[in-house]
Amino acid sequence: MADGVVPINAIANGCNGNGSTNNSSQIAAMIAKLPAQGGDLFFPAGLYSIQQTINIPKEGSQYLNVCFVGEGTAVGAAGGQGDFNVAAGPTVLINDVSGGQPMFRILDDSDPGAGTVVPWYSGGARYITFRQGSGSGSAFHMHALLHSNWINVAFHGFGADGFLLEGEVFYTVFYQCSFMSTQVRLKSTCMNTSWIGGQFSRAGSYSAFLMDNTNSWGGTGPTFNSVWLEQNNQHSIDVKGLAGIRLFAVYFEGNGDDGAGGWAEVMVRVGGDFDTLVYADACYQRLSNGSVNHSFVKTEGSGKKVISINSLETAADSGSGHAIITFGNTNDLATINHARTSSNGRASNQVKLFAGSLPSSGNRLSSQCYWDET
């Protein structure tokens, strides 16, 4: 909340949380009441249908900092580790916008293309669920984020490009957020931006997280800390372009196990013609489908990929062609330390260290405390 700004209450301003009444004009009117520094829009428990795209206006050189706030907890573990119940949130904004248009647009035709953070948006959301209804567009289509915070927010059913950014993302935090059947796509530079806790799950024929940056400068890239990725049918994390990606205590399990018509072949894919750094520490992956050869990291494209994996455990229930790293370029460099693989008692399930177009021995090092349990 902006200092000294009282939140604007949705019910007090004509909104109806019955799940069918169109609240678009009322929400737009609430936004128009905010001062230049922005503020909170508070939605008491209810189901709020939005049937026309709501455009966040500009205030000077940036977009108005609107923060969408719900009542209660939107994301919480319902049945165990990783079993996030996105339906638990008492406040839900429903996308019933027709024509494939987004629910919220923070972008206009005068904005520059990818590669700039101006104009930016520093708003965000707290304790609220965004859910796809009869619409088919994004939850948010934005230009750029700067110093933006998303806390305990759930996105449900928005599909590919469900949370879409055209410009840069700087100094932004997603804390305990759930992206269920909703892709996060960044089309430009990402720097000092973290996903802490929460999950990416049930992505269909698209990567759960996609960064397809084409700029010559990629920034530090995204950081994932204590995030759960499960039941995603394609690559869970897909980074194309100049960037770095960091994973700490990230858990991959059951990707592809929901029978939706595909299997997550790769947990982290790095591609493109730019150099990319991947660092992973204290991560775990469980491989369940023997019909596909899984990889923890797979490299593609002509850019040099530098991969450092420290403390990884991977378990294979079936299959024999799995690898921790599958190379697509002999110029790549990789280091694996403290890796443990488990084949659940079957030697044929062994997970190899390396596969693909292997670099020279000087470019790859499998050292220190690597063992396989068959």
C-alpha positions as CSV (number, residue, x, y, z in Angstrom):
1,M,0.0,0.0,0.0
2,A,1.3,3.5,-0.8
3,D,2.1,5.4,2.3
4,G,-1.0,7.2,3.7
5,V,-3.3,5.9,1.0
6,V,-6.4,4.1,2.3
7,P,-7.3,1.0,0.3
8,I,-10.4,1.3,-2.0
9,N,-13.0,-1.4,-1.2
10,A,-14.5,-3.1,-4.2
11,I,-17.9,-3.8,-2.5
12,A,-18.2,-0.3,-1.3
13,N,-17.6,0.9,-4.9
14,G,-20.3,-1.1,-6.6
15,C,-18.6,-4.5,-7.3
16,N,-20.5,-7.7,-6.9
17,G,-18.7,-10.9,-6.0
18,N,-21.5,-13.3,-7.1
19,G,-19.4,-14.8,-10.0
20,S,-21.6,-13.5,-12.9
21,T,-22.0,-9.7,-12.6
22,N,-19.6,-7.7,-14.8
23,N,-17.3,-5.7,-12.6
24,S,-15.1,-4.2,-15.3
25,S,-16.4,-0.6,-15.2
26,Q,-16.5,-0.6,-11.4
27,I,-12.9,-1.7,-11.1
28,A,-11.8,0.9,-13.8
29,A,-13.6,3.5,-11.7
30,M,-11.7,2.4,-8.6
31,I,-8.4,2.7,-10.4
32,A,-9.3,6.2,-11.5
33,K,-9.8,7.2,-7.8
34,L,-6.2,6.3,-6.9
35,P,-3.7,9.1,-6.3
36,A,-0.6,9.6,-8.5
37,Q,1.5,7.3,-6.2
38,G,-1.0,4.5,-6.7
39,G,-2.5,2.3,-4.0
40,D,-4.5,-0.9,-3.1
41,L,-7.7,-2.1,-4.5
42,F,-9.2,-4.4,-1.8
43,F,-11.6,-7.2,-2.9
44,P,-13.5,-8.9,0.0
45,A,-14.1,-12.6,-0.3
46,G,-16.1,-13.4,-3.5
47,L,-16.0,-14.3,-7.2
48,Y,-15.6,-11.2,-9.3
49,S,-16.3,-11.5,-13.0
50,I,-14.3,-9.2,-15.4
51,Q,-15.8,-9.1,-18.9
52,Q,-13.9,-6.2,-20.5
53,T,-10.1,-5.7,-20.5
54,I,-9.0,-3.2,-17.8
55,N,-6.2,-0.9,-18.9
56,I,-3.9,0.4,-16.2
57,P,-3.2,4.1,-17.0
58,K,0.1,5.8,-17.1
59,E,1.1,8.4,-14.4
60,G,4.0,10.4,-15.8
61,S,6.8,8.1,-17.0
62,Q,5.4,4.9,-15.5
63,Y,2.2,3.0,-15.1
64,L,0.0,3.7,-12.1
65,N,1.0,1.4,-9.3
66,V,-2.2,-0.5,-8.6
67,C,-2.0,-3.4,-6.2
68,F,-4.8,-6.0,-6.2
69,V,-5.5,-7.3,-2.7
70,G,-7.7,-10.1,-1.6
71,E,-9.0,-11.4,1.7
72,G,-7.3,-14.4,3.2
73,T,-4.7,-16.9,1.8
74,A,-4.7,-17.6,-1.9
75,V,-2.0,-20.3,-2.0
76,G,-1.6,-22.9,0.7
77,A,-0.5,-26.6,0.9
78,A,-3.6,-28.6,1.0
79,G,-2.6,-32.2,1.1
80,G,1.2,-32.3,1.5
81,Q,4.4,-31.0,0.1
82,G,3.8,-29.5,-3.3
83,D,0.0,-30.1,-3.2
84,F,-1.1,-26.5,-3.5
85,N,-4.8,-25.8,-3.3
86,V,-5.4,-22.8,-5.5
87,A,-9.2,-23.0,-4.9
88,A,-8.6,-22.2,-1.2
89,G,-8.4,-18.4,-1.9
90,P,-11.6,-16.7,-0.9
91,T,-11.1,-13.8,-3.3
92,V,-11.1,-14.7,-7.0
93,L,-11.0,-12.4,-10.1
94,I,-12.4,-14.3,-13.1
95,N,-11.4,-13.6,-16.7
96,D,-14.6,-13.6,-18.8
97,V,-13.1,-11.2,-21.4
98,S,-14.0,-12.4,-24.9
99,G,-11.8,-12.4,-28.1
100,G,-8.7,-13.7,-26.4
101,Q,-8.0,-10.4,-24.8
102,P,-6.2,-10.1,-21.4
103,M,-7.9,-9.4,-18.1
104,F,-5.5,-6.6,-17.3
105,R,-3.3,-4.7,-19.8
106,I,-0.4,-2.6,-18.6
107,L,0.9,-1.8,-22.1
108,D,0.1,0.5,-25.0
109,D,1.2,1.0,-28.6
110,S,3.5,3.9,-27.6
111,D,5.7,1.6,-25.4
112,P,9.1,0.6,-26.9
113,G,9.8,-3.0,-27.7
114,A,11.7,-5.5,-25.7
115,G,14.9,-4.2,-24.2
116,T,13.7,-1.4,-22.0
117,V,12.2,-1.0,-18.6
118,V,10.5,2.3,-19.3
119,P,7.7,2.8,-18.7
120,W,7.4,0.4,-15.8
121,Y,4.8,-1.0,-13.4
122,S,5.6,-1.3,-9.7
123,G,2.2,-2.5,-8.5
124,G,1.4,-6.2,-7.9
125,A,-1.0,-8.3,-6.0
126,R,-1.4,-10.0,-2.6
127,Y,-3.6,-12.8,-1.3
128,I,-5.7,-13.1,-4.4
129,T,-6.5,-15.7,-7.1
130,F,-6.8,-14.9,-10.8
131,R,-8.7,-17.6,-12.7
132,Q,-9.6,-18.2,-16.3
133,G,-13.4,-18.2,-16.9
134,S,-15.1,-18.0,-20.2
135,G,-12.2,-15.9,-21.7
136,S,-9.0,-17.2,-23.3
137,G,-6.5,-14.4,-22.9
138,S,-3.7,-13.6,-20.4
139,A,-4.3,-12.7,-16.8
140,F,-1.8,-9.8,-17.3
141,H,-0.1,-8.5,-20.4
142,M,2.5,-6.0,-19.4
143,H,5.4,-4.0,-20.6
144,A,7.8,-4.0,-17.7
145,L,8.1,-4.6,-14.0
146,L,10.3,-2.7,-11.6
147,H,10.3,-3.2,-7.8
148,S,7.1,-5.1,-8.1
149,N,5.9,-7.6,-5.4
150,W,3.5,-10.5,-5.9
151,I,2.7,-12.2,-2.5
152,N,0.6,-15.4,-2.1
153,V,-1.1,-15.0,-5.5
154,A,-2.6,-17.9,-7.5
155,F,-3.0,-18.0,-11.3
156,H,-5.2,-20.8,-12.6
157,G,-5.9,-21.9,-16.2
158,F,-4.5,-19.1,-18.4
159,G,-2.4,-21.4,-20.6
160,A,0.4,-20.2,-22.8
161,D,1.4,-16.5,-22.3
162,G,-0.8,-16.5,-19.2
163,F,1.4,-14.0,-17.5
164,L,3.2,-12.1,-20.3
165,L,5.9,-9.4,-20.2
166,E,7.1,-7.7,-23.3
167,G,9.8,-5.5,-21.6
168,E,12.3,-6.0,-18.8
169,V,11.8,-7.3,-15.3
170,F,14.0,-5.7,-12.6
171,Y,14.0,-6.2,-8.8
172,T,10.7,-8.1,-8.6
173,V,9.7,-10.8,-6.2
174,F,7.1,-13.6,-6.5
175,Y,6.6,-15.0,-3.0
176,Q,4.6,-18.2,-2.5
177,C,2.8,-17.8,-5.8
178,S,1.1,-20.6,-7.7
179,F,1.0,-20.8,-11.5
180,M,-1.3,-23.7,-12.4
181,S,-1.8,-24.3,-16.1
182,T,-0.5,-20.8,-16.5
183,Q,2.8,-20.0,-18.3
184,V,5.1,-17.2,-17.2
185,R,6.7,-15.7,-20.3
186,L,9.4,-13.0,-20.2
187,K,10.4,-11.7,-23.6
188,S,13.3,-9.5,-22.5
189,T,15.9,-9.0,-19.8
190,C,15.4,-10.3,-16.3
191,M,17.6,-9.0,-13.4
192,N,17.5,-9.5,-9.6
193,T,14.0,-11.1,-9.9
194,S,13.1,-14.2,-7.8
195,W,10.4,-16.8,-7.4
196,I,10.5,-17.9,-3.7
197,G,8.3,-20.8,-2.7
198,G,5.1,-21.6,-4.5
199,Q,4.7,-23.8,-7.6
200,F,4.5,-24.1,-11.4
201,S,2.2,-27.0,-12.3
202,R,0.1,-28.7,-15.0
203,A,1.4,-26.7,-17.9
204,G,0.1,-28.3,-21.1
205,S,1.8,-28.0,-24.6
206,Y,4.0,-25.1,-23.4
207,S,6.9,-24.6,-21.0
208,A,5.8,-23.6,-17.5
209,F,8.4,-20.8,-17.4
210,L,9.7,-19.3,-20.7
211,M,12.3,-16.6,-21.0
212,D,12.9,-16.0,-24.7
213,N,15.2,-12.9,-24.5
214,T,16.7,-11.8,-27.8
215,N,18.7,-8.9,-26.4
216,S,22.5,-8.7,-26.5
217,W,22.3,-8.1,-22.7
218,G,20.4,-10.6,-20.6
219,G,21.0,-9.4,-17.0
220,T,21.4,-11.7,-14.1
221,G,18.4,-13.8,-15.1
222,P,15.7,-15.4,-12.9
223,T,16.3,-17.1,-9.5
224,F,14.1,-19.9,-8.2
225,N,14.3,-20.7,-4.5
226,S,12.3,-23.5,-2.8
227,V,9.9,-23.7,-5.8
228,W,8.0,-26.9,-6.7
229,L,7.5,-27.9,-10.4
230,E,5.2,-30.8,-11.1
231,Q,2.9,-32.3,-13.7
232,N,4.2,-30.1,-16.5
233,N,4.0,-31.7,-19.9
234,Q,6.8,-29.8,-21.7
235,H,10.1,-28.3,-20.5
236,S,9.5,-27.0,-17.0
237,I,11.9,-24.1,-17.3
238,D,12.9,-22.9,-20.7
239,V,15.5,-20.1,-21.1
240,K,16.5,-18.9,-24.6
241,G,18.9,-16.0,-24.9
242,L,21.6,-14.3,-22.9
243,A,20.9,-14.8,-19.3
244,G,21.8,-16.6,-16.1
245,I,19.4,-18.9,-14.2
246,R,19.8,-20.0,-10.6
247,L,18.0,-22.8,-8.8
248,F,18.2,-23.3,-5.1
249,A,16.3,-26.2,-3.4
250,V,14.0,-26.6,-6.4
251,Y,11.9,-29.8,-6.6
252,F,10.8,-31.4,-9.8
253,E,8.4,-34.3,-9.5
254,G,5.8,-36.1,-11.6
255,N,6.3,-33.9,-14.6
256,G,4.1,-35.4,-17.3
257,D,2.3,-37.8,-15.0
258,D,-1.2,-36.2,-15.3
259,G,-1.9,-38.0,-18.6
260,A,-2.6,-34.8,-20.5
261,G,-0.8,-36.0,-23.6
262,G,2.9,-35.3,-23.2
263,W,5.9,-35.7,-21.0
264,A,8.3,-33.2,-19.6
265,E,11.5,-34.3,-21.3
266,V,13.7,-31.6,-19.8
267,M,13.5,-30.0,-16.4
268,V,15.6,-27.0,-17.5
269,R,16.3,-26.3,-21.2
270,V,18.8,-23.5,-22.2
271,G,18.9,-22.6,-25.9
272,G,19.6,-19.9,-28.3
273,D,22.7,-18.3,-29.8
274,F,23.7,-16.3,-26.7
275,D,25.9,-17.5,-23.7
276,T,23.9,-18.7,-20.7
277,L,24.8,-19.7,-17.2
278,V,22.9,-22.3,-15.2
279,Y,23.6,-22.8,-11.5
280,A,21.7,-25.4,-9.4
281,D,22.2,-26.2,-5.8
282,A,20.3,-28.7,-3.5
283,C,17.8,-29.7,-6.2
284,Y,15.8,-32.9,-6.7
285,Q,14.1,-34.5,-9.6
286,R,12.0,-37.6,-9.9
287,L,11.6,-39.3,-13.3
288,S,8.7,-41.6,-13.8
289,N,8.1,-42.2,-17.5
290,G,10.3,-44.7,-19.2
291,S,9.2,-43.9,-22.7
292,V,11.1,-40.6,-22.8
293,N,14.8,-39.9,-22.0
294,H,14.7,-37.2,-19.4
295,S,17.4,-34.6,-18.6
296,F,17.8,-32.3,-15.7
297,V,19.5,-29.7,-18.0
298,K,19.6,-29.8,-21.8
299,T,21.5,-27.3,-23.9
300,E,20.7,-26.2,-27.5
301,G,21.8,-23.5,-29.9
302,S,25.2,-22.1,-30.7
303,G,25.8,-20.0,-27.6
304,K,28.1,-21.4,-25.0
305,K,26.3,-22.8,-22.0
306,V,28.1,-22.9,-18.6
307,I,26.4,-25.3,-16.2
308,S,27.3,-25.8,-12.5
309,I,25.4,-28.3,-10.5
310,N,26.1,-28.7,-6.8
311,S,24.1,-31.2,-4.7
312,L,21.5,-32.8,-7.0
313,E,19.5,-35.9,-6.3
314,T,17.6,-37.6,-9.1
315,A,15.5,-40.8,-9.0
316,A,14.4,-42.8,-12.0
317,D,11.4,-45.2,-11.6
318,S,11.8,-46.6,-15.1
319,G,13.8,-46.1,-18.4
320,S,17.4,-46.3,-19.2
321,G,18.4,-43.3,-21.3
322,H,18.2,-40.5,-18.6
323,A,21.0,-38.1,-18.0
324,I,21.7,-35.2,-15.7
325,I,23.0,-33.0,-18.5
326,T,22.4,-33.6,-22.3
327,F,24.6,-31.4,-24.4
328,G,23.7,-29.9,-27.7
329,N,27.0,-28.1,-28.3
330,T,30.6,-29.4,-27.9
331,N,31.7,-25.9,-26.7
332,D,29.6,-26.1,-23.5
333,L,31.1,-26.4,-20.1
334,A,29.8,-28.3,-17.1
335,T,30.6,-29.1,-13.6
336,I,28.7,-31.6,-11.4
337,N,29.6,-32.0,-7.7
338,H,27.8,-34.0,-5.1
339,A,25.3,-35.7,-7.3
340,R,23.3,-38.8,-6.3
341,T,21.1,-40.9,-8.6
342,S,18.7,-43.6,-7.5
343,S,17.4,-46.3,-9.8
344,N,15.1,-47.8,-7.3
345,G,16.8,-51.2,-7.3
346,R,17.0,-51.6,-11.1
347,A,20.3,-51.3,-12.7
348,S,18.7,-50.7,-16.1
349,N,17.3,-47.4,-14.8
350,Q,20.6,-45.8,-14.2
351,V,20.8,-42.0,-14.8
352,K,24.0,-41.1,-16.7
353,L,26.0,-38.0,-15.9
354,F,26.3,-36.7,-19.5
355,A,24.6,-37.4,-22.9
356,G,24.3,-35.8,-26.3
357,S,27.1,-34.0,-28.1
358,L,29.7,-34.3,-25.4
359,P,32.3,-31.5,-25.0
360,S,36.0,-32.3,-24.7
361,S,37.0,-33.8,-21.4
362,G,38.5,-30.5,-20.4
363,N,35.1,-28.9,-20.6
364,R,33.2,-31.3,-18.4
365,L,34.0,-32.5,-15.0
366,S,32.2,-35.1,-12.9
367,S,33.8,-34.9,-9.6
368,Q,33.4,-35.4,-5.9
369,C,30.8,-37.5,-4.3
370,Y,28.9,-38.8,-7.3
371,W,27.3,-42.2,-6.9
372,D,24.5,-44.2,-8.3
373,E,22.2,-46.5,-6.3
374,T,20.9,-49.4,-8.3
